[in-house]
Amino acid sequence: MSWFRRTKAGIQTDRSDQNAIPDGYWVKCPSCGAISNRRELSENGWVCPYCDHHYPLFSTGYFDLLFDNANYELLDTDIQATDPLEFVDRKPYGKRLTDAVSKTGLQDAAQAAMGDIEGIRTSVAAMDFRFIGGSMNSVVGEILTRAIRRGYEQKVPVMIISQSGGARMMEGAYSLMQMAKTSAHLAKLSEAGLPYISLMTNPTTGGVTASFAMLGDINLAEPKALIGFAGPRVIRETIGRDLPEGFQRSEFLLERGFIDRIVHRHELKQTVGTLLSLFQEPQDA
């Protein structure tokens, strides 16, 4: 006697919940190949829990990480780029801007905020690679400049977090002028005796590296960040020879004195807070 009988050929599964796990929920580490879910990575500061690979972090992610209790005020959110050159390559620059704003929810490739880091009032600006590769244009330069200006006007330290492919070619000389503009205001911050901390993340290249990113009183970098002016491929083709292993990575630059310290993201807030405290004037007993 048969207790069970198959009524249909094959194995039937319930696919009603096949979309319960959204696309991109699982992330493969580009360094060690380990698989992690997005919630796990987010809770770990977007650092691989297996090999410490530092994933890209958005500008607001750094603000949440640095400011006490993730409490800060976003500033200069009403500045928008224009298309002064009416630039067109594969698509009109105006269309690129519209698409980037729609995709990221940002007005441009940098944001500025004010808040306390370990109890010390600080003006912080962070670039965001999601917006046209974090490229520096007139708006980015203005946002960074205003963050620096707040420093010397309000007598507070300044920190800039860089992640950028360099100057934005669609605005031509307008973009290049931001190198001098930001550097000039950093000089005024220095004249006021106020500290500037620069954090370079992956990647920090082009005119950003050649200006404010390398002008910190303290230059910090995340592990294995690509930092340089021209890219490795361009340099290799120019000099016609292979480059040293790890060339232009933060570890390579630390050995040669271009940066002061490599800081793991989990230690970033404590490190910045400690550095800022060293610049504080002693309180009268």
C-alpha positions, -999 to +999 in steps of 0.1 A: +000+000+000+014+035-010+010+062+017+023+090-006+017+097-042+033+124-064+006+142-083+029+164-105+063+158-119+093+177-106+097+196-073+074+226-068+085+256-048+067+286-035+080+317-054+056+341-039+083+356-017+111+355-043+115+393-041+118+394-003+155+400-006+161+431-027+187+433-055+221+443-042+213+431-006+244+409-007+278+426-014+310+408-024+341+424-011+364+434-039+395+427-017+389+393-001+358+381-019+337+376+013+300+381+011+283+404+035+248+419+036+243+457+034+229+460+069+260+443+084+283+465+064+263+497+073+266+488+110+303+482+106+309+517+090+311+502+055+343+483+064+346+446+054+344+426+087+367+400+072+396+420+057+390+456+067+385+468+031+371+503+033+341+507+010+332+541-003+313+562+022+289+590+013+294+625+026+266+623+052+281+589+062+312+607+073+292+634+091+273+607+110+306+590+119+324+621+130+299+644+148+289+637+184+256+617+184+254+621+146+241+656+154+251+683+129+236+711+107+239+708+070+248+741+053+249+756+018+223+732+005+208+758-019+238+762-042+234+747-077+257+745-107+250+761-140+264+753-175+284+784-184+302+768-213+271+750-227+294+719-227+284+688-246+303+655-249+283+623-249+254+642-234+249+679-225+264+689-192+231+703-181+215+669-185+244+653-165+237+677-137+200+670-137+206+632-138+231+634-109+208+655-087+180+630-094+201+599-088+219+611-056+196+637-040+226+660-037+229+695-052+265+688-062+296+668-052+302+683-018+283+690+014+292+711+044+282+708+080+288+722+115+288+703+147+309+690+176+336+664+173+345+651+208+329+683+221+349+706+199+330+728+175+342+720+139+334+731+104+335+700+081+331+696+044+330+663+026+331+654-011+308+628-025+320+605-054+284+596-064+280+630-080+299+630-113+329+612-097+332+638-069+347+662-095+354+697-083+335+725-101+326+761-091+299+749-067+321+724-049+348+751-046+323+775-032+310+750-006+345+741+005+355+778+006+324+787+028+333+758+052+368+772+055+355+808+059+333+797+088+364+784+104+383+816+105+352+838+111+338+816+139+373+807+152+368+769+149+389+742+133+382+729+097+382+695+083+378+685+046+372+649+035+383+644-001+371+617-026+374+630-062+385+623-097+398+659-099+386+691-115+354+689-136+363+694-172+328+705-182+334+739-165+369+743-178+388+772-161+360+778-137+369+744-121+406+750-121+401+784-104+388+766-073+423+752-066+435+788-060+403+799-043+403+771-017+441+774-011+438+812-006+411+808+021+432+780+038+460+805+040+437+829+059+427+801+082+464+795+089+470+832+095+442+830+121+461+802+139+433+777+134+439+740+125+430+723+092+428+685+090+426+669+056+413+633+052+420+617+018+399+587+009+397+565-022+402+581-047+417+615-042+433+626-075+439+655-099+434+691-090+420+682-056+452+665-046+472+694-061+454+719-039+435+717-006+438+679+000+475+681+005+475+714+025+464+701+058+482+709+091+476+672+095+471+651+064+453+618+071+443+590+048+422+559+048+439+525+043+448+517+007+433+549-007+445+559-042+460+594-038+478+612-066+477+638-094+478+618-126+466+582-126+490+553-126+481+543-162+489+578-175+522+579-155+532+545-167+526+554-203+544+587-199+576+574-184+575+540-202+582+518-172+565+498-146+556+515-113+565+503-078+541+480-061+514+499-042+523+531-060+501+561-051+484+541-023+482+557+011+507+532+026+532+541-002+527+579+005+531+574+043+565+558+039+576+588+018+563+615+041+534+628+020+508+620+046+510+620+084+489+590+093+467+563+080+435+560+100+411+531+101+375+543+098+366+528+132+393+550+148+386+582+128+364+601+152+387+594+182+418+603+162+403+636+149+390+645+183+424+639+199+442+659+172+417+688+176+422+688+213+459+693+209+452+726+191+429+739+218+441+768+239+445+757+276+418+768+299+426+789+328+425+770+361 
